[in-house]
Amino acid sequence: MSRRRPEHLPSRPTWRCQACGIAWPCSAAKLRLLAEYRGQRANLLIYLATLQAEAAVQLADLGGGTALAGLHDRFLGWARPRG
């Protein structure tokens, strides 16, 4: 019997990846998001900004002040168009 592996989705309120346990979005999640939003970079950035705001509230509630400082780079920095 095959066990289904968890997807690379955020585990709230810690914002760690459900599959690999690192800070979300992990590399696999970034690749999936880029493919899903191909040709729709503005929509991707809006989606990620919304998730960043949600994460900021949840991580602050957990007392993750040091983690909050890097949220912009973590959620949006990688998704900006290069050029």
PyMOL commands that place a pseudoatom at each C-alpha (Angstrom):
pseudoatom trace, name=CA, resn=MET, resi=1, chain=A, elem=C, hetatm=0, pos=[0.000, 0.000, 0.000]
pseudoatom trace, name=CA, resn=SER, resi=2, chain=A, elem=C, hetatm=0, pos=[1.407, 3.376, -1.015]
pseudoatom trace, name=CA, resn=ARG, resi=3, chain=A, elem=C, hetatm=0, pos=[1.401, 6.211, 1.492]
pseudoatom trace, name=CA, resn=ARG, resi=4, chain=A, elem=C, hetatm=0, pos=[0.676, 9.605, 0.065]
pseudoatom trace, name=CA, resn=ARG, resi=5, chain=A, elem=C, hetatm=0, pos=[3.353, 12.152, 0.890]
pseudoatom trace, name=CA, resn=PRO, resi=6, chain=A, elem=C, hetatm=0, pos=[2.193, 15.506, 2.169]
pseudoatom trace, name=CA, resn=GLU, resi=7, chain=A, elem=C, hetatm=0, pos=[2.242, 18.380, -0.280]
pseudoatom trace, name=CA, resn=HIS, resi=8, chain=A, elem=C, hetatm=0, pos=[4.595, 21.322, 0.105]
pseudoatom trace, name=CA, resn=LEU, resi=9, chain=A, elem=C, hetatm=0, pos=[1.973, 23.516, 1.759]
pseudoatom trace, name=CA, resn=PRO, resi=10, chain=A, elem=C, hetatm=0, pos=[2.273, 25.782, 4.804]
pseudoatom trace, name=CA, resn=SER, resi=11, chain=A, elem=C, hetatm=0, pos=[1.437, 24.436, 8.213]
pseudoatom trace, name=CA, resn=ARG, resi=12, chain=A, elem=C, hetatm=0, pos=[-0.274, 27.219, 10.082]
pseudoatom trace, name=CA, resn=PRO, resi=13, chain=A, elem=C, hetatm=0, pos=[0.481, 28.918, 12.471]
pseudoatom trace, name=CA, resn=THR, resi=14, chain=A, elem=C, hetatm=0, pos=[4.175, 27.978, 12.286]
pseudoatom trace, name=CA, resn=TRP, resi=15, chain=A, elem=C, hetatm=0, pos=[4.496, 28.491, 8.526]
pseudoatom trace, name=CA, resn=ARG, resi=16, chain=A, elem=C, hetatm=0, pos=[6.718, 25.449, 8.101]
pseudoatom trace, name=CA, resn=CYS, resi=17, chain=A, elem=C, hetatm=0, pos=[6.326, 23.185, 5.074]
pseudoatom trace, name=CA, resn=GLN, resi=18, chain=A, elem=C, hetatm=0, pos=[4.061, 20.192, 5.721]
pseudoatom trace, name=CA, resn=ALA, resi=19, chain=A, elem=C, hetatm=0, pos=[6.261, 17.958, 3.568]
pseudoatom trace, name=CA, resn=CYS, resi=20, chain=A, elem=C, hetatm=0, pos=[9.845, 18.924, 4.389]
pseudoatom trace, name=CA, resn=GLY, resi=21, chain=A, elem=C, hetatm=0, pos=[9.527, 20.979, 7.575]
pseudoatom trace, name=CA, resn=ILE, resi=22, chain=A, elem=C, hetatm=0, pos=[11.539, 24.006, 6.484]
pseudoatom trace, name=CA, resn=ALA, resi=23, chain=A, elem=C, hetatm=0, pos=[10.285, 27.587, 6.369]
pseudoatom trace, name=CA, resn=TRP, resi=24, chain=A, elem=C, hetatm=0, pos=[7.501, 27.896, 3.807]
pseudoatom trace, name=CA, resn=PRO, resi=25, chain=A, elem=C, hetatm=0, pos=[7.628, 28.578, 0.911]
pseudoatom trace, name=CA, resn=CYS, resi=26, chain=A, elem=C, hetatm=0, pos=[10.292, 25.919, 0.481]
pseudoatom trace, name=CA, resn=SER, resi=27, chain=A, elem=C, hetatm=0, pos=[12.039, 25.363, -2.850]
pseudoatom trace, name=CA, resn=ALA, resi=28, chain=A, elem=C, hetatm=0, pos=[9.480, 22.811, -3.994]
pseudoatom trace, name=CA, resn=ALA, resi=29, chain=A, elem=C, hetatm=0, pos=[6.606, 25.163, -3.131]
pseudoatom trace, name=CA, resn=LYS, resi=30, chain=A, elem=C, hetatm=0, pos=[8.293, 28.011, -5.003]
pseudoatom trace, name=CA, resn=LEU, resi=31, chain=A, elem=C, hetatm=0, pos=[8.650, 25.870, -8.122]
pseudoatom trace, name=CA, resn=ARG, resi=32, chain=A, elem=C, hetatm=0, pos=[5.008, 24.773, -7.897]
pseudoatom trace, name=CA, resn=LEU, resi=33, chain=A, elem=C, hetatm=0, pos=[3.821, 28.362, -7.433]
pseudoatom trace, name=CA, resn=LEU, resi=34, chain=A, elem=C, hetatm=0, pos=[5.903, 29.643, -10.365]
pseudoatom trace, name=CA, resn=ALA, resi=35, chain=A, elem=C, hetatm=0, pos=[4.421, 26.934, -12.588]
pseudoatom trace, name=CA, resn=GLU, resi=36, chain=A, elem=C, hetatm=0, pos=[0.883, 27.523, -11.319]
pseudoatom trace, name=CA, resn=TYR, resi=37, chain=A, elem=C, hetatm=0, pos=[1.117, 31.290, -11.870]
pseudoatom trace, name=CA, resn=ARG, resi=38, chain=A, elem=C, hetatm=0, pos=[3.125, 31.175, -15.111]
pseudoatom trace, name=CA, resn=GLY, resi=39, chain=A, elem=C, hetatm=0, pos=[2.371, 34.334, -17.061]
pseudoatom trace, name=CA, resn=GLN, resi=40, chain=A, elem=C, hetatm=0, pos=[0.526, 35.825, -14.078]
pseudoatom trace, name=CA, resn=ARG, resi=41, chain=A, elem=C, hetatm=0, pos=[3.354, 37.248, -11.956]
pseudoatom trace, name=CA, resn=ALA, resi=42, chain=A, elem=C, hetatm=0, pos=[1.211, 40.092, -10.565]
pseudoatom trace, name=CA, resn=ASN, resi=43, chain=A, elem=C, hetatm=0, pos=[-1.374, 37.590, -9.314]
pseudoatom trace, name=CA, resn=LEU, resi=44, chain=A, elem=C, hetatm=0, pos=[1.379, 35.504, -7.718]
pseudoatom trace, name=CA, resn=LEU, resi=45, chain=A, elem=C, hetatm=0, pos=[2.759, 38.545, -5.909]
pseudoatom trace, name=CA, resn=ILE, resi=46, chain=A, elem=C, hetatm=0, pos=[-0.705, 39.498, -4.639]
pseudoatom trace, name=CA, resn=TYR, resi=47, chain=A, elem=C, hetatm=0, pos=[-1.277, 35.947, -3.402]
pseudoatom trace, name=CA, resn=LEU, resi=48, chain=A, elem=C, hetatm=0, pos=[2.106, 35.836, -1.674]
pseudoatom trace, name=CA, resn=ALA, resi=49, chain=A, elem=C, hetatm=0, pos=[1.603, 39.277, -0.092]
pseudoatom trace, name=CA, resn=THR, resi=50, chain=A, elem=C, hetatm=0, pos=[-1.709, 38.072, 1.322]
pseudoatom trace, name=CA, resn=LEU, resi=51, chain=A, elem=C, hetatm=0, pos=[-0.031, 34.992, 2.780]
pseudoatom trace, name=CA, resn=GLN, resi=52, chain=A, elem=C, hetatm=0, pos=[2.812, 37.123, 4.153]
pseudoatom trace, name=CA, resn=ALA, resi=53, chain=A, elem=C, hetatm=0, pos=[0.306, 39.303, 6.030]
pseudoatom trace, name=CA, resn=GLU, resi=54, chain=A, elem=C, hetatm=0, pos=[-1.395, 36.197, 7.444]
pseudoatom trace, name=CA, resn=ALA, resi=55, chain=A, elem=C, hetatm=0, pos=[1.946, 34.709, 8.462]
pseudoatom trace, name=CA, resn=ALA, resi=56, chain=A, elem=C, hetatm=0, pos=[3.034, 37.951, 10.139]
pseudoatom trace, name=CA, resn=VAL, resi=57, chain=A, elem=C, hetatm=0, pos=[-0.024, 37.915, 12.403]
pseudoatom trace, name=CA, resn=GLN, resi=58, chain=A, elem=C, hetatm=0, pos=[0.261, 34.218, 13.234]
pseudoatom trace, name=CA, resn=LEU, resi=59, chain=A, elem=C, hetatm=0, pos=[4.006, 34.275, 13.854]
pseudoatom trace, name=CA, resn=ALA, resi=60, chain=A, elem=C, hetatm=0, pos=[3.669, 37.404, 16.019]
pseudoatom trace, name=CA, resn=ASP, resi=61, chain=A, elem=C, hetatm=0, pos=[1.064, 35.568, 18.092]
pseudoatom trace, name=CA, resn=LEU, resi=62, chain=A, elem=C, hetatm=0, pos=[3.614, 32.775, 18.557]
pseudoatom trace, name=CA, resn=GLY, resi=63, chain=A, elem=C, hetatm=0, pos=[6.257, 35.288, 19.638]
pseudoatom trace, name=CA, resn=GLY, resi=64, chain=A, elem=C, hetatm=0, pos=[8.332, 34.938, 16.477]
pseudoatom trace, name=CA, resn=GLY, resi=65, chain=A, elem=C, hetatm=0, pos=[9.638, 38.510, 16.404]
pseudoatom trace, name=CA, resn=THR, resi=66, chain=A, elem=C, hetatm=0, pos=[12.988, 37.596, 14.888]
pseudoatom trace, name=CA, resn=ALA, resi=67, chain=A, elem=C, hetatm=0, pos=[11.286, 35.536, 12.177]
pseudoatom trace, name=CA, resn=LEU, resi=68, chain=A, elem=C, hetatm=0, pos=[9.114, 38.509, 11.197]
pseudoatom trace, name=CA, resn=ALA, resi=69, chain=A, elem=C, hetatm=0, pos=[12.064, 40.572, 10.017]
pseudoatom trace, name=CA, resn=GLY, resi=70, chain=A, elem=C, hetatm=0, pos=[12.722, 38.352, 6.997]
pseudoatom trace, name=CA, resn=LEU, resi=71, chain=A, elem=C, hetatm=0, pos=[9.155, 37.731, 5.884]
pseudoatom trace, name=CA, resn=HIS, resi=72, chain=A, elem=C, hetatm=0, pos=[9.288, 40.070, 2.902]
pseudoatom trace, name=CA, resn=ASP, resi=73, chain=A, elem=C, hetatm=0, pos=[12.302, 38.300, 1.398]
pseudoatom trace, name=CA, resn=ARG, resi=74, chain=A, elem=C, hetatm=0, pos=[10.896, 34.908, 2.332]
pseudoatom trace, name=CA, resn=PHE, resi=75, chain=A, elem=C, hetatm=0, pos=[7.494, 35.468, 0.723]
pseudoatom trace, name=CA, resn=LEU, resi=76, chain=A, elem=C, hetatm=0, pos=[8.051, 38.030, -2.016]
pseudoatom trace, name=CA, resn=GLY, resi=77, chain=A, elem=C, hetatm=0, pos=[11.755, 38.550, -2.691]
pseudoatom trace, name=CA, resn=TRP, resi=78, chain=A, elem=C, hetatm=0, pos=[12.188, 35.372, -4.687]
pseudoatom trace, name=CA, resn=ALA, resi=79, chain=A, elem=C, hetatm=0, pos=[9.053, 35.903, -6.806]
pseudoatom trace, name=CA, resn=ARG, resi=80, chain=A, elem=C, hetatm=0, pos=[9.887, 39.305, -8.240]
pseudoatom trace, name=CA, resn=PRO, resi=81, chain=A, elem=C, hetatm=0, pos=[10.685, 39.354, -11.932]
pseudoatom trace, name=CA, resn=ARG, resi=82, chain=A, elem=C, hetatm=0, pos=[14.385, 39.445, -12.709]
pseudoatom trace, name=CA, resn=GLY, resi=83, chain=A, elem=C, hetatm=0, pos=[15.619, 42.008, -15.098]
for i in range(1, 83): cmd.bond("trace and resi %d" % i, "trace and resi %d" % (i + 1))
show_as sticks, trace
zoom trace
